[in-house]
Amino acid sequence: MGALSHIRVLDLTRVLAGPWCAQTLADFGADVIKIERPEVGDDTRHWGPPYLKTPDGADTREAAYYLAANRNKRSVTVDIASPEGQRIVRELAAQSDVVLENYKVGQLKKYGLDYASLKQVKPDLIYCSVTGFGQTGPYAQRAGYDFIVQGIGGFMSITGERDGQPGGGPQKAGVAIADLMTGMYSTIAVLTALTHRDRTGEGQYIDMALLDVQVAMLANMNSNYLASGQPPVRWGNAHPNIVPYQTFQTSDGWIIVAVGNDGQFRKFVEVGQRPELAEDERFATNPARVRNRDVLVPILAQMVRLQGKQQWIAALEAAGVPCGPINDLAEVFANEQVVARGMQVDLPHPSGGTVKLVRNPINMTGTPPEALAHPPTLGEHTESVLRDVLGYSDERITALRAQAVI
């Protein structure tokens, strides 16, 4: 019994932000019913390769992208453009606590599946809409894409190498960070609304926007601008106020060196057999190093390149200099700390093989999240949900399938 096993979520979302929220709720035991288009399903089912493979090495229909955000859910295929499909969704909403959707603003109203309509069948419903720009404002009707929002919301203005440096210019994050953070903020909003409902009996509407989240998550960079009036700039992997606090290329990979004081700098250059650098007045103190970074950093880069990644990490850790490797994902999942924390989970899959996933990172003593069920195949639970949740007969289910409603 998960902490949210008493909650049912009707998930009308696709791609990443909404499904990430729904998966988080499902990890804690919520019964998440994912509504998908017949024959097609969630867009990300087709965002491959790579695809999950069968035991004999053949590709399945399950793209790895889809697998990342849909475990612990039940998949039901319904054509919501048909009156019968809309009736099914309304009946499921009446049996649910939460509805998640990420359609364009106003699109579900024509189907009678907007908040105002579903509130009539479930007055205490929590209804969460996830869009690119929110339900109001001049951009409300625009389609929202994570990449574009990273640009509009300022993230790319502070991410990437400095202008004038090799590779300089704005850079997006390596993952869809606006989508993922919107999924997390949406989870918080849903849980807050559920707590309010349990105390008052009132449902409510939640308006989540990728742009709002992207702006909010810039944190201290926002404050720096609002306090100074000066927009922050890109520093790449360097730090504006500390040197050296950046990446360096070794003979066989990359490392991070985060020197926080003059003593650590001395130990760093001693490990690199360049102790004279700590005596040089241009580099002896952090203010001096910041002023002379363009001279110092190339010297340090040449020094670091003489040894391998693991040699540097071992020596710097022994000397008490903060450091770390830049691992690729093969190295991440082989890392002894990641292994010890059990971050990879393997679940059986209907293909006959195993689907490898990453567990929810939350650790709790009483009500921990669990990865119990594989990301569902398309429509895997259509008949069981219609039969068990809505009480449909086998004859009715057969008729709906014949009409391509499900």
C-alpha positions as CSV (number, residue, x, y, z in Angstrom):
1,M,0.0,0.0,0.0
2,G,1.7,3.2,-1.2
3,A,1.1,6.5,0.5
4,L,-1.1,7.5,-2.4
5,S,-2.8,4.2,-3.1
6,H,-6.2,5.7,-2.2
7,I,-5.8,8.2,-5.1
8,R,-6.8,7.7,-8.7
9,V,-5.3,9.9,-11.4
10,L,-6.7,10.2,-14.9
11,D,-3.7,11.0,-17.0
12,L,-4.6,12.7,-20.3
13,T,-1.0,14.0,-20.9
14,R,1.6,13.1,-23.4
15,V,5.4,13.5,-24.0
16,L,7.2,14.5,-20.7
17,A,6.0,17.2,-18.3
18,G,2.6,15.7,-17.6
19,P,3.7,12.1,-17.7
20,W,6.6,12.9,-15.3
21,C,4.1,14.3,-12.8
22,A,1.8,11.2,-13.2
23,Q,4.7,8.8,-12.9
24,T,5.8,10.5,-9.7
25,L,2.3,10.1,-8.2
26,A,2.2,6.5,-9.5
27,D,5.6,5.7,-7.7
28,F,3.9,6.5,-4.5
29,G,1.0,4.2,-5.2
30,A,-1.6,6.3,-7.0
31,D,-3.7,4.4,-9.5
32,V,-2.7,6.2,-12.7
33,I,-4.9,5.5,-15.8
34,K,-3.2,6.8,-18.9
35,I,-5.5,7.7,-21.7
36,E,-4.0,7.2,-25.2
37,R,-5.1,7.4,-28.8
38,P,-6.0,4.1,-30.3
39,E,-3.3,2.6,-32.5
40,V,-1.0,5.5,-31.9
41,G,-0.7,6.3,-28.2
42,D,1.7,8.7,-26.6
43,D,3.9,10.5,-29.1
44,T,7.0,9.3,-27.3
45,R,6.2,5.7,-28.0
46,H,7.6,6.4,-31.5
47,W,10.6,8.6,-30.5
48,G,13.2,6.0,-31.2
49,P,15.6,4.4,-31.7
50,P,16.6,3.2,-29.3
51,Y,13.7,0.8,-28.5
52,L,13.3,-1.8,-25.8
53,K,14.5,-5.1,-27.2
54,T,13.0,-8.6,-26.9
55,P,15.2,-11.4,-25.5
56,D,16.3,-12.3,-29.0
57,G,17.4,-8.7,-29.8
58,A,14.5,-7.5,-31.9
59,D,13.0,-4.0,-31.4
60,T,9.7,-3.8,-29.6
61,R,7.2,-0.9,-30.1
62,E,8.4,0.7,-26.8
63,A,10.8,3.6,-27.4
64,A,13.2,4.2,-24.6
65,Y,12.0,7.8,-24.3
66,Y,8.5,6.6,-23.5
67,L,9.8,4.1,-21.0
68,A,11.5,6.9,-18.9
69,A,8.2,8.5,-17.8
70,N,5.4,5.9,-17.7
71,R,6.1,3.1,-15.2
72,N,3.4,2.1,-12.7
73,K,0.6,3.3,-14.9
74,R,-2.4,1.5,-16.7
75,S,-2.8,2.3,-20.4
76,V,-6.3,2.7,-21.8
77,T,-6.9,3.6,-25.5
78,V,-9.9,5.9,-26.1
79,D,-10.8,8.0,-29.0
80,I,-11.8,11.2,-27.2
81,A,-13.0,12.8,-30.5
82,S,-16.0,10.4,-30.5
83,P,-19.0,10.9,-28.3
84,E,-18.7,7.4,-26.8
85,G,-15.0,8.1,-26.0
86,Q,-15.9,11.3,-24.3
87,R,-18.4,9.5,-22.2
88,I,-15.8,7.0,-21.1
89,V,-13.4,9.7,-20.1
90,R,-16.2,11.5,-18.1
91,E,-17.1,8.3,-16.4
92,L,-13.5,7.7,-15.5
93,A,-13.1,11.3,-14.2
94,A,-16.1,10.7,-12.0
95,Q,-14.2,7.9,-10.4
96,S,-10.9,9.8,-10.1
97,D,-9.4,12.3,-7.7
98,V,-7.1,14.0,-10.2
99,V,-7.2,14.8,-13.9
100,L,-3.9,15.8,-15.6
101,E,-4.0,17.2,-19.2
102,N,-1.6,19.0,-21.5
103,Y,-3.8,19.9,-24.5
104,K,-3.7,23.3,-26.1
105,V,-5.7,26.0,-24.2
106,G,-9.4,25.4,-24.8
107,Q,-9.0,22.2,-26.9
108,L,-10.7,19.9,-24.4
109,K,-13.7,22.2,-24.0
110,K,-15.1,21.1,-27.3
111,Y,-15.1,17.5,-26.1
112,G,-16.7,18.4,-22.8
113,L,-13.6,17.4,-20.9
114,D,-12.5,20.8,-19.6
115,Y,-12.5,21.5,-15.9
116,A,-15.9,23.2,-15.9
117,S,-17.5,20.2,-17.5
118,L,-15.8,17.5,-15.4
119,K,-16.4,19.5,-12.2
120,Q,-20.1,18.8,-12.9
121,V,-19.6,15.1,-12.6
122,K,-16.9,15.3,-9.8
123,P,-17.3,18.5,-7.7
124,D,-14.2,17.9,-5.6
125,L,-12.0,17.1,-8.6
126,I,-8.4,18.3,-8.8
127,Y,-7.8,19.3,-12.4
128,C,-4.2,20.2,-13.5
129,S,-3.5,21.7,-17.0
130,V,0.1,21.8,-18.2
131,T,0.8,24.1,-21.2
132,G,3.8,26.0,-22.5
133,F,2.6,29.4,-21.6
134,G,-0.4,29.1,-19.3
135,Q,-4.1,29.7,-19.7
136,T,-3.8,33.5,-19.8
137,G,-1.6,36.1,-21.4
138,P,-0.7,36.9,-25.0
139,Y,1.2,33.7,-25.5
140,A,-1.5,31.4,-24.2
141,Q,-2.5,30.0,-27.6
142,R,1.1,29.2,-28.6
143,A,2.3,25.6,-28.6
144,G,5.0,25.1,-25.9
145,Y,8.2,23.3,-26.6
146,D,10.9,22.8,-23.9
147,F,13.7,23.9,-26.2
148,I,11.9,27.2,-27.1
149,V,11.0,27.8,-23.4
150,Q,14.6,27.4,-22.3
151,G,15.4,30.2,-24.7
152,I,12.5,32.5,-23.9
153,G,12.8,31.9,-20.1
154,G,16.4,33.0,-19.9
155,F,18.0,29.6,-19.2
156,M,20.1,29.6,-22.3
157,S,21.4,33.1,-21.7
158,I,23.3,31.9,-18.7
159,T,24.2,28.4,-20.0
160,G,27.0,27.7,-22.4
161,E,30.6,28.9,-23.0
162,R,31.4,32.6,-22.8
163,D,31.1,34.7,-25.9
164,G,34.4,35.0,-27.6
165,Q,35.6,31.6,-26.3
166,P,35.8,28.5,-28.5
167,G,32.3,27.1,-28.7
168,G,30.9,30.3,-27.1
169,G,27.2,31.0,-27.3
170,P,23.9,30.0,-25.8
171,Q,23.3,26.3,-25.0
172,K,20.3,24.3,-24.0
173,A,20.4,21.7,-21.2
174,G,21.1,18.1,-22.1
175,V,17.7,17.1,-21.0
176,A,14.3,18.8,-21.3
177,I,14.7,20.6,-18.0
178,A,11.7,22.9,-18.3
179,D,9.5,19.9,-18.9
180,L,10.9,17.9,-16.0
181,M,10.8,20.8,-13.6
182,T,7.2,21.5,-14.6
183,G,6.4,17.9,-13.9
184,M,7.9,18.2,-10.5
185,Y,6.1,21.5,-9.7
186,S,2.9,20.0,-10.9
187,T,3.3,17.1,-8.5
188,I,3.7,19.5,-5.6
189,A,0.6,21.4,-6.8
190,V,-1.5,18.3,-7.0
191,L,-0.4,17.0,-3.6
192,T,-1.1,20.5,-2.1
193,A,-4.6,20.5,-3.7
194,L,-5.3,17.0,-2.4
195,T,-4.4,18.1,1.1
196,H,-6.7,21.1,0.8
197,R,-9.5,18.9,-0.5
198,D,-9.1,16.5,2.3
199,R,-9.5,19.3,4.8
200,T,-12.2,21.3,3.1
201,G,-13.9,19.0,0.6
202,E,-13.1,21.5,-2.2
203,G,-11.5,20.6,-5.5
204,Q,-9.6,23.2,-7.6
205,Y,-8.0,24.0,-10.9
206,I,-4.3,24.1,-11.4
207,D,-2.7,26.1,-14.2
208,M,0.9,25.1,-14.9
209,A,3.1,26.7,-17.5
210,L,6.5,25.7,-18.7
211,L,7.6,29.3,-19.1
212,D,6.5,30.2,-15.5
213,V,8.5,27.3,-14.2
214,Q,11.6,28.1,-16.3
215,V,11.6,31.6,-15.1
216,A,11.1,30.6,-11.4
217,M,13.8,28.0,-11.4
218,L,16.6,30.4,-12.3
219,A,16.7,31.1,-8.6
220,N,19.7,33.2,-7.5
221,M,20.3,34.3,-11.1
222,N,16.9,36.0,-11.0
223,S,17.8,37.7,-7.7
224,N,21.2,38.8,-9.0
225,Y,19.4,40.6,-11.9
226,L,16.6,42.0,-9.8
227,A,19.0,43.4,-7.3
228,S,21.6,44.8,-9.7
229,G,19.7,45.5,-12.9
230,Q,22.5,43.7,-14.8
231,P,21.6,40.5,-16.7
232,P,23.9,37.6,-15.8
233,V,26.1,36.3,-18.6
234,R,27.4,32.8,-19.6
235,W,30.5,31.5,-17.9
236,G,30.5,28.0,-19.3
237,N,32.1,25.7,-16.8
238,A,34.0,28.5,-15.1
239,H,32.9,30.5,-12.0
240,P,32.7,34.4,-12.1
241,N,34.2,34.8,-8.7
242,I,36.5,31.8,-8.0
243,V,39.5,30.5,-10.0
244,P,40.1,27.6,-10.7
245,Y,36.5,26.4,-10.3
246,Q,35.9,24.6,-13.6
247,T,36.4,21.6,-15.9
248,F,39.8,20.5,-17.1
249,Q,40.7,17.9,-19.8
250,T,43.0,15.1,-18.6
251,S,44.9,12.7,-20.8
252,D,41.9,10.4,-21.0
253,G,38.8,12.4,-20.0
254,W,37.4,15.4,-18.1
255,I,37.4,16.3,-14.4
256,I,36.0,19.1,-12.3
257,V,38.3,21.0,-9.9
258,A,36.5,23.2,-7.4
259,V,39.2,25.1,-5.5
260,G,37.5,27.1,-2.8
261,N,40.5,28.8,-1.1
262,D,44.2,29.5,-1.4
263,G,45.2,26.5,0.6
264,Q,43.4,24.2,-1.8
265,F,45.0,26.0,-4.8
266,R,48.4,25.3,-3.3
267,K,47.6,21.6,-2.9
268,F,46.2,21.4,-6.4
269,V,49.4,22.8,-8.0
270,E,51.6,20.7,-5.7
271,V,49.8,17.5,-6.9
272,G,50.4,18.8,-10.5
273,Q,54.1,19.3,-9.7
274,R,53.8,23.1,-10.3
275,P,54.2,24.4,-6.7
276,E,55.8,27.6,-7.9
277,L,52.4,28.7,-9.2
278,A,51.2,29.1,-5.6
279,E,54.1,31.5,-4.9
280,D,53.5,33.7,-8.0
281,E,51.9,36.9,-6.8
282,R,49.6,36.8,-9.8
283,F,48.1,33.6,-8.6
284,A,48.7,33.4,-4.8
285,T,45.3,34.7,-3.8
286,N,41.8,34.1,-5.3
287,P,41.3,37.8,-6.2
288,A,44.6,37.7,-8.0
289,R,43.7,34.5,-9.8
290,V,40.3,35.9,-10.9
291,R,42.1,39.0,-12.3
292,N,44.7,36.8,-14.1
293,R,42.5,33.9,-15.1
294,D,43.3,34.2,-18.8
295,V,47.0,33.7,-18.0
296,L,46.5,31.0,-15.3
297,V,43.9,28.7,-16.7
298,P,45.9,27.8,-19.9
299,I,48.9,26.9,-17.6
300,L,46.6,24.7,-15.4
301,A,45.0,23.1,-18.4
302,Q,48.5,22.1,-19.7
303,M,49.4,20.7,-16.3
304,V,46.2,18.7,-15.9
305,R,46.5,17.1,-19.4
306,L,49.7,15.3,-18.4
307,Q,47.8,12.7,-16.2
308,G,44.7,10.5,-16.6
309,K,41.3,11.1,-15.0
310,Q,41.5,8.5,-12.3
311,Q,45.1,9.5,-11.4
312,W,44.0,13.1,-10.8
313,I,40.9,12.1,-8.9
314,A,42.8,9.8,-6.5
315,A,45.6,12.4,-6.0
316,L,43.3,15.4,-5.4
317,E,41.0,13.5,-3.1
318,A,44.0,12.4,-1.1
319,A,45.2,16.0,-0.9
320,G,41.7,17.3,0.1
321,V,41.1,19.3,-3.1
322,P,37.4,19.2,-4.1
323,C,37.1,17.4,-7.4
324,G,35.1,14.9,-9.4
325,P,35.0,13.1,-12.8
326,I,32.8,14.0,-15.6
327,N,31.2,10.6,-16.3
328,D,29.4,9.4,-19.3
329,L,26.3,7.3,-18.6
330,A,28.1,4.0,-18.8
331,E,30.4,5.3,-16.1
332,V,27.5,6.6,-14.1
333,F,25.7,3.3,-13.9
334,A,29.0,1.5,-13.1
335,N,29.8,4.0,-10.4
336,E,30.1,2.3,-7.0
337,Q,28.0,5.0,-5.2
338,V,25.2,4.8,-7.9
339,V,25.2,1.0,-7.6
340,A,25.2,1.1,-3.8
341,R,22.2,3.4,-3.9
342,G,20.3,1.0,-6.2
343,M,19.5,3.7,-8.8
344,Q,18.9,1.1,-11.6
345,V,15.8,-1.0,-11.4
346,D,14.9,-3.9,-13.7
347,L,11.3,-4.9,-14.3
348,P,9.8,-7.8,-16.2
349,H,8.1,-6.7,-19.5
350,P,5.4,-8.4,-21.6
351,S,7.9,-8.7,-24.4
352,G,9.5,-11.5,-22.5
353,G,12.5,-9.4,-21.6
354,T,13.4,-6.9,-18.9
355,V,13.0,-3.2,-19.0
356,K,15.8,-1.3,-17.2
357,L,14.7,1.9,-15.5
358,V,15.9,4.5,-13.0
359,R,14.2,4.5,-9.6
360,N,12.6,7.5,-8.0
361,P,15.4,9.2,-6.1
362,I,13.3,9.9,-3.0
363,N,14.2,7.8,0.0
364,M,11.7,7.5,2.9
365,T,11.5,5.2,5.9
366,G,7.7,4.7,6.0
367,T,6.2,5.3,2.6
368,P,9.0,5.0,0.0
369,P,8.2,5.2,-3.7
370,E,8.4,1.9,-5.6
371,A,8.8,0.8,-9.2
372,L,6.4,-2.1,-9.3
373,A,5.0,-2.2,-12.9
374,H,6.6,-1.8,-16.3
375,P,5.5,1.1,-18.5
376,P,2.4,-0.3,-20.1
377,T,2.1,-1.4,-23.6
378,L,-0.4,0.5,-25.7
379,G,-3.9,-0.2,-24.5
380,E,-2.7,-3.0,-22.2
381,H,-5.3,-2.3,-19.5
382,T,-8.2,-1.0,-21.7
383,E,-10.6,-3.9,-21.0
384,S,-9.7,-4.4,-17.4
385,V,-10.2,-0.7,-16.5
386,L,-13.5,-0.5,-18.4
387,R,-14.7,-3.7,-16.7
388,D,-13.4,-3.2,-13.2
389,V,-13.6,0.6,-12.8
390,L,-16.7,1.4,-14.9
391,G,-18.5,-2.0,-14.7
392,Y,-18.7,-2.4,-18.5
393,S,-19.8,-5.8,-19.8
394,D,-17.8,-7.9,-22.2
395,E,-20.5,-7.3,-24.8
396,R,-20.2,-3.5,-24.5
397,I,-16.4,-3.6,-24.6
398,T,-16.6,-5.7,-27.8
399,A,-19.0,-3.2,-29.4
400,L,-16.8,-0.2,-28.5
401,R,-13.8,-2.0,-30.0
402,A,-15.8,-2.7,-33.1
403,Q,-16.7,1.0,-33.4
404,A,-12.9,1.9,-32.9
405,V,-13.9,3.9,-29.8
406,I,-11.3,2.0,-27.9
